[in-house]
Amino acid sequence: IFEPRYRALVADCTLEGRRFVLPFATDDGVAKYACSATVDGVSHRFLDGRLNIVVRGLERIEIVTQTDGEPYLTAEVAMVPDLDPALEQDVVDRISDRFRRLAAHLAGAPLDPPVQEGVALSYRIAGTMQLPAAAKQRLLEERSEAARLAIVDAILTMALDRADDPAD
């Protein structure tokens, strides 16, 4: 964090326990759906005032209206819950198995998907992968965990196919 407006944002969020929003931005503007977050800590303070911070994503939100009043962008937001939080266990097992197989190939040992209470499996798995920002935004905008898992499943399948093909 180096810009004065973002230093002010971090200070406000830290001192007041406020959340902030991490929107996906392109030349076309800011996405309607984003993730709220908190500052978990400052990992390094530089002598010139810059900061390295640790943040934690919390909930999917919709940016309803941009507001004014601070040196950084502000907005009124609404929480956007999933439409279908329940999943079939065979889907969870299949995707978890693909994740373990890919981890075994890449890391040399099968690893279970990360465990985070209250965080959907699709987000937990996607959070371990280097995905383009547009792919992450697509997952964030999807309100169905089953649909997100289908996207993650396709990504895992493609990665496994590439890992199994020594010609690539």
C-alpha positions in Angstrom: 0.0 0.0 0.0 1.7 3.2 -1.1 -0.9 5.7 -2.3 -2.1 8.1 0.4 -5.8 7.4 -0.2 -5.2 3.7 0.3 -3.1 4.3 3.4 -6.1 6.3 4.8 -8.4 3.3 3.9 -6.2 0.9 5.7 -6.0 3.2 8.7 -9.8 3.6 8.8 -10.5 -0.1 8.4 -7.9 -1.0 11.1 -8.8 1.6 13.6 -12.6 1.3 13.2 -12.8 -2.4 12.4 -14.5 -1.6 9.0 -14.6 -3.8 6.0 -13.5 -2.7 2.6 -14.3 -4.0 -0.9 -12.0 -5.6 -3.5 -13.6 -5.0 -6.8 -12.4 -6.3 -10.2 -11.7 -3.3 -12.4 -10.9 -3.1 -16.1 -10.8 -0.3 -18.6 -14.5 -0.7 -18.9 -15.1 0.0 -15.2 -15.6 -1.7 -11.9 -17.5 -5.0 -11.6 -20.9 -5.0 -9.9 -20.0 -7.9 -7.7 -17.0 -8.0 -5.4 -15.7 -9.4 -2.2 -15.7 -7.6 1.2 -12.5 -8.0 3.2 -10.9 -7.0 6.5 -7.3 -6.1 7.2 -5.9 -8.9 9.3 -2.6 -7.2 9.9 0.4 -5.3 8.6 3.2 -7.6 7.6 5.8 -4.9 7.0 6.0 -1.1 7.4 8.6 0.6 5.2 10.4 3.8 6.3 8.7 5.8 3.5 5.2 4.9 4.9 4.4 2.1 2.5 2.7 -1.0 3.9 2.5 -4.7 3.1 -0.8 -5.9 4.5 -2.6 -9.2 5.0 -6.3 -9.2 4.2 -9.0 -11.8 4.5 -11.9 -12.0 2.0 -15.3 -12.4 3.7 -18.5 -12.2 1.7 -19.7 -11.6 -1.9 -21.3 -8.2 -2.2 -23.1 -6.2 -4.8 -22.0 -2.6 -5.3 -25.4 -0.8 -5.1 -24.3 2.9 -5.3 -21.0 4.6 -5.2 -20.8 7.3 -2.5 -18.6 10.3 -1.7 -16.9 11.6 1.4 -13.5 9.9 1.7 -10.3 10.2 -0.2 -10.9 6.7 -1.5 -13.9 5.3 -3.4 -16.8 4.3 -1.2 -20.1 2.6 -1.9 -23.3 1.3 -0.4 -23.3 -2.5 -0.8 -25.6 -5.4 -0.3 -24.6 -9.0 0.7 -25.3 -11.6 -2.0 -25.8 -15.1 -0.6 -25.6 -18.3 -2.5 -28.8 -19.6 -3.9 -28.2 -23.3 -3.3 -25.7 -24.0 -0.5 -26.4 -27.8 -0.4 -24.4 -30.2 -2.6 -24.5 -33.8 -3.4 -21.7 -35.7 -1.6 -20.6 -37.5 -4.8 -19.9 -34.1 -6.4 -17.8 -33.0 -3.4 -15.9 -36.3 -3.4 -15.2 -36.3 -7.1 -13.8 -32.8 -7.1 -11.9 -33.3 -3.9 -10.3 -36.4 -5.5 -9.3 -34.4 -8.6 -7.8 -31.8 -6.4 -5.8 -34.5 -4.5 -4.6 -36.1 -7.7 -3.4 -32.7 -9.1 -1.7 -31.9 -5.8 0.0 -35.3 -5.9 1.3 -34.6 -9.4 2.5 -31.0 -8.6 3.6 -31.3 -5.0 4.6 -35.0 -4.9 1.9 -35.9 -2.3 -1.9 -35.9 -2.4 -3.3 -33.0 -0.4 -6.8 -32.5 0.7 -8.6 -29.2 -0.2 -7.9 -26.6 2.4 -10.4 -26.5 5.3 -11.9 -23.2 6.2 -15.1 -23.1 8.2 -17.9 -21.4 6.3 -16.0 -21.1 3.0 -17.5 -22.9 0.0 -15.4 -25.8 -1.5 -15.2 -24.0 -4.8 -13.6 -20.9 -3.2 -11.2 -23.0 -1.1 -9.9 -25.0 -4.1 -9.8 -22.0 -6.5 -7.9 -20.0 -3.8 -5.0 -22.5 -4.1 -4.6 -22.0 -7.8 -3.1 -19.3 -9.9 -6.1 -18.2 -11.9 -6.5 -15.2 -14.1 -8.5 -12.4 -12.5 -11.3 -12.7 -15.0 -11.7 -16.4 -14.0 -11.8 -15.5 -10.3 -14.4 -12.9 -11.1 -16.5 -15.4 -12.9 -16.5 -17.7 -9.8 -17.3 -14.8 -7.6 -20.3 -13.7 -9.7 -21.8 -17.3 -9.8 -24.4 -17.7 -7.0 -24.6 -21.4 -7.3 -22.0 -23.5 -5.5 -22.8 -26.4 -7.9 -22.1 -24.2 -10.9 -18.9 -22.9 -9.3 -17.8 -26.4 -8.7 -18.5 -27.3 -12.3 -16.2 -24.5 -13.3 -13.5 -25.6 -10.8 -14.0 -29.2 -12.0 -13.3 -28.2 -15.6 -10.2 -26.3 -14.5 -8.9 -29.3 -12.5 -9.6 -31.7 -15.3 -7.8 -29.5 -17.8 -4.8 -29.2 -15.4 -4.7 -33.0 -14.9 -4.9 -33.6 -18.6 -1.9 -31.3 -19.1 0.0 -32.8 -16.3 -0.6 -36.3 -17.7 0.5 -35.3 -21.2 4.3 -35.2 -21.2 4.3 -33.5 -24.6 3.2 -30.2 -23.2 
